């Protein structure tokens, strides 16, 4: 199951994403975490050191494309692949837990969690690059991810509605929008929900920093039935934000219950693989016509394999080390 955490900057989405990932891992479930935020803090939130060296996905993008291309006859070379290129017959598909060159290069164990990162927006990027070029590596991976119930890819997304600059927001089975009981935070919710509903994105709101019943009522008033659950103020989180990430057993019981509710929501979500494939094709066509055809000099819509369906019958090419 592919899961996204989104929300206003400072809402606590990285903190809740880290707690959710740790909750899944503690129960023995296969999980891959990806930090796709422009501010790369997920490793620290998971309990890793302040300066963790992980090779960014964006630095390995040519090699990632070459691996995923496999022997797909519709793709002449890795250079012809863009962030929206969908898989087809002959493509290599990824499983959540396996050995492959992509994971070997870019996934590291951080406090018992398998983590990949997009890479920070560096000083060399200022004025000449767009952060969505880095996030494009995540979109390509998710397009080629053959995951199923009981295994999870959890992505900490960039703040606000920036993900709508690509089709990445449609690549998830369940999206959790972390929302504080403030007008600015619910404003981000309304912006996100307005776009997401046009594409049947499964969206749930998780309240955060809730102190009393009036906060809950405020959230109910502004987000309605999308409010799934809420996370209260937490001394455990305060300690973690100061560098002391304790075992989950020290998390307040009411907040641990929230993590269980999130898990139930994900597990209760149907994976609509037909819609996933259809939207992958739709956004690939859009990107091809908007910019990618001109950049590559070829018609990239021919990469779409209408006979290929990303489902449990798809057999990935054996991973090579």
C-alpha positions in Angstrom: 0.0 0.0 0.0 1.3 3.4 -1.0 0.8 6.1 1.7 1.5 9.8 1.6 1.7 12.3 4.5 0.9 15.9 3.4 0.0 19.2 5.1 1.0 22.7 5.9 4.6 23.4 6.8 5.0 22.9 10.5 1.8 20.9 10.9 3.7 17.9 12.1 3.4 15.7 9.0 7.1 14.5 9.2 6.7 13.7 12.9 3.5 11.7 12.3 4.9 10.0 9.2 7.9 8.8 11.3 5.7 7.5 14.1 3.5 5.7 11.6 6.5 4.1 9.9 8.0 3.0 13.2 4.6 1.6 14.3 4.4 -0.5 11.1 8.0 -1.8 11.4 7.5 -2.6 15.1 4.6 -4.9 14.1 6.9 -6.7 11.6 5.3 -5.3 8.5 7.5 -4.7 5.4 7.8 -0.9 5.0 9.9 1.4 2.9 10.0 5.1 3.9 10.8 7.9 1.5 11.6 11.5 2.4 10.3 13.6 -0.5 10.1 16.9 1.5 12.2 19.8 0.4 13.3 19.9 4.0 14.9 16.5 4.6 14.1 15.7 8.3 12.6 12.2 8.2 15.8 10.4 9.1 16.2 12.4 12.3 12.5 12.0 13.1 13.0 8.2 12.8 15.8 8.4 15.4 18.8 8.6 13.1 21.8 11.0 13.7 21.6 14.6 12.8 23.9 14.1 9.8 23.0 10.9 8.0 24.6 10.2 4.7 22.1 8.6 2.2 22.7 8.7 -1.5 19.7 10.7 -2.9 17.4 9.1 -5.4 17.9 12.1 -7.6 21.7 11.5 -7.9 21.0 7.9 -9.1 18.2 8.8 -11.5 20.0 7.7 -14.7 20.9 4.3 -13.2 17.3 4.0 -11.8 15.9 4.6 -15.2 18.2 2.0 -16.8 17.2 -0.6 -14.3 13.5 0.0 -14.5 13.5 0.1 -18.3 14.5 -3.6 -18.4 13.9 -4.8 -21.9 10.7 -2.9 -22.5 10.6 -2.5 -26.3 8.7 0.8 -26.1 11.6 2.6 -24.4 14.6 3.0 -26.7 17.0 4.1 -23.9 17.0 5.3 -20.3 17.5 8.9 -21.6 14.0 8.6 -23.1 12.4 8.0 -19.7 10.8 10.9 -17.8 9.3 11.0 -14.3 5.9 9.9 -15.6 7.1 7.0 -17.8 4.7 4.1 -17.0 5.8 0.4 -16.8 5.0 -1.9 -19.7 5.8 -5.4 -20.8 9.5 -6.0 -20.2 9.8 -3.3 -17.5 11.4 -4.2 -14.2 9.0 -3.8 -11.3 10.0 -3.2 -7.7 8.7 -5.0 -4.6 8.7 -3.2 -1.2 11.1 -5.7 0.3 13.7 -7.2 -2.1 17.3 -6.9 -3.1 17.9 -4.8 -6.2 20.4 -2.2 -7.4 18.1 0.7 -6.7 17.8 -0.2 -3.0 21.4 -1.1 -2.8 22.4 2.3 -3.9 19.8 4.5 -2.3 18.1 2.8 0.7 19.7 2.8 4.1 18.7 1.4 7.5 17.9 4.2 9.9 17.1 3.1 13.4 15.7 -0.1 12.0 13.7 1.6 9.2 14.6 1.3 5.5 14.8 4.9 4.2 15.3 6.5 0.8 15.6 10.3 0.3 15.1 12.6 -2.7 18.0 14.9 -1.7 18.1 18.4 -0.3 17.7 21.5 -2.4 21.3 22.5 -2.5 23.0 25.9 -3.1 24.0 24.7 -6.6 20.2 24.3 -7.3 19.3 27.9 -6.4 18.0 29.8 -9.3 18.6 27.0 -11.9 16.7 24.0 -10.7 13.2 23.0 -9.6 12.7 20.7 -6.6 10.1 18.7 -8.6 13.0 17.4 -10.6 14.2 15.6 -7.5 10.7 14.4 -6.5 10.3 13.0 -10.1 12.5 10.0 -9.0 9.8 9.1 -6.4 7.1 9.3 -9.0 9.0 7.0 -11.3 9.6 4.5 -8.5 5.9 4.5 -7.4 4.8 4.0 -11.0 7.0 0.8 -11.0 6.1 -0.4 -7.5 4.3 -3.7 -7.3 3.1 -3.6 -3.7 0.2 -5.4 -2.0 -1.8 -5.5 1.2 0.3 -5.9 4.3 3.3 -4.1 2.8 3.8 -0.3 2.8 5.6 2.5 1.0 5.2 5.7 3.2 6.2 9.0 1.6 6.7 12.2 3.6 5.7 14.8 0.9 6.7 18.4 0.5 4.6 20.9 2.4 1.4 22.5 1.0 -0.1 21.7 -2.4 3.3 21.5 -4.3 2.7 17.9 -5.2 0.0 19.0 -7.7 2.8 20.2 -10.0 3.0 16.6 -11.1 0.9 13.5 -11.1 2.6 12.3 -7.9 -0.5 13.0 -5.8 -2.4 10.2 -7.7 0.3 7.6 -6.9 -1.0 6.7 -3.4 -3.6 4.4 -2.1 -4.3 6.6 1.0 -3.2 10.1 1.7 -3.1 11.5 5.2 -3.4 15.3 5.5 -2.1 16.4 8.8 -4.1 19.4 10.0 -3.7 21.7 13.0 -6.8 23.4 14.4 -5.9 26.7 12.7 -7.4 28.6 9.8 -4.1 28.4 7.8 -3.9 24.7 8.2 -7.5 24.0 7.2 -6.9 26.4 4.3 -4.3 23.9 3.0 -6.8 21.1 3.5 -9.4 22.9 1.3 -6.9 23.6 -1.4 -5.6 20.0 -1.4 -9.1 18.4 -1.1 -10.4 20.5 -4.0 -7.8 19.1 -6.3 -7.7 15.6 -4.9 -11.4 14.9 -5.3 -11.3 15.5 -9.0 -9.1 12.3 -9.2 -10.8 10.2 -6.5 -7.8 10.5 -4.2 -8.5 8.6 -0.9 -7.9 11.5 1.6 -8.2 11.4 5.4 -7.5 14.3 7.7 -5.4 13.6 10.9 -5.7 16.4 13.4 -2.5 17.3 15.2 -1.6 19.4 18.3 -5.1 19.0 19.6 -5.4 20.2 23.1 -9.1 20.1 24.0 -12.6 19.4 22.6 -12.9 22.8 21.1 -10.0 22.0 18.8 -11.8 18.8 17.7 -15.0 20.7 17.0 -13.0 23.3 15.0 -11.6 20.6 12.8 -15.0 18.9 12.4 -16.5 22.2 11.4 -14.0 22.8 8.7 -13.1 19.3 7.3 -16.3 17.4 8.1 -16.3 13.7 7.5 -12.7 13.7 6.2 -11.5 13.9 9.9 -10.3 10.4 10.7 -8.7 10.9 14.0 -6.5 13.3 16.0 -3.2 13.4 17.8 -3.0 15.2 21.1 -0.2 17.3 22.5 2.7 15.0 23.4 5.6 15.2 25.8 7.0 12.2 23.9 7.1 14.2 20.7 8.6 17.2 22.5 11.4 15.1 23.7 11.9 13.7 20.2 12.1 17.1 18.7 14.9 17.9 21.2 16.8 14.8 20.0 15.6 12.1 22.4 13.6 9.5 20.3 12.4 6.9 22.8 10.8 3.6 22.2 7.2 3.7 21.0 6.0 2.1 24.2 6.7 5.5 25.8 4.3 7.3 23.5 1.0 8.3 25.2 -1.6 5.5 25.0 -4.1 7.8 23.3 -1.6 8.8 20.6 -0.5 5.2 20.1 -4.1 4.4 19.4 -4.1 7.0 16.6 -1.3 5.1 14.9 -3.5 2.0 15.0 -6.4 3.9 13.5 -4.2 5.0 10.6 -3.1 1.4 10.0 -6.7 0.3 9.9 -7.6 3.0 7.4 -4.8 2.0 5.1 -5.5 -1.7 5.4 -9.2 -1.0 4.7 -8.4 0.8 1.5 -9.0 -1.0 -1.8 -6.1 -0.9 -4.2 -7.7 0.3 -7.5 -4.9 -0.8 -9.8 -7.0 -0.1 -12.9 -7.4 3.5 -11.8 -3.7 3.7 -10.9 -2.7 2.6 -14.4 -5.2 4.8 -16.1 -4.0 7.9 -14.2 -0.4 7.0 -14.9 -1.2 7.0 -18.6 -3.2 10.2 -18.4 -0.4 12.2 -16.6 2.2 10.7 -18.9 0.3 12.0 -21.9 0.0 15.4 -20.3 3.7 15.7 -19.5 4.7 14.4 -22.9 2.6 17.0 -24.7 3.4 19.8 -22.3 7.2 19.5 -22.3 8.7 16.0 -22.5 8.3 15.4 -26.2 10.0 18.7 -27.0 12.9 17.9 -24.6 13.5 14.4 -25.9 12.6 15.0 -29.5 10.4 11.9 -29.7 6.7 11.2 -29.1 6.8 9.7 -25.5 3.1 8.7 -25.6 4.3 5.7 -27.6 5.8 4.5 -24.3 2.3 3.7 -23.0 1.6 -0.1 -23.3 -2.2 -0.4 -23.5 -2.0 -4.2 -22.9 -0.1 -3.9 -19.6 -1.9 -3.8 -16.2 0.1 -3.3 -13.0 -1.5 -5.9 -10.9 -0.7 -9.1 -9.0 -0.5 -11.0 -12.3 2.4 -8.8 -13.4 5.6 -10.7 -12.9 8.6 -8.5 -12.3 11.9 -9.4 -14.0 14.2 -11.0 -11.5 16.2 -8.3 -9.6 19.9 -8.3 -10.4 22.5 -7.2 -8.0 
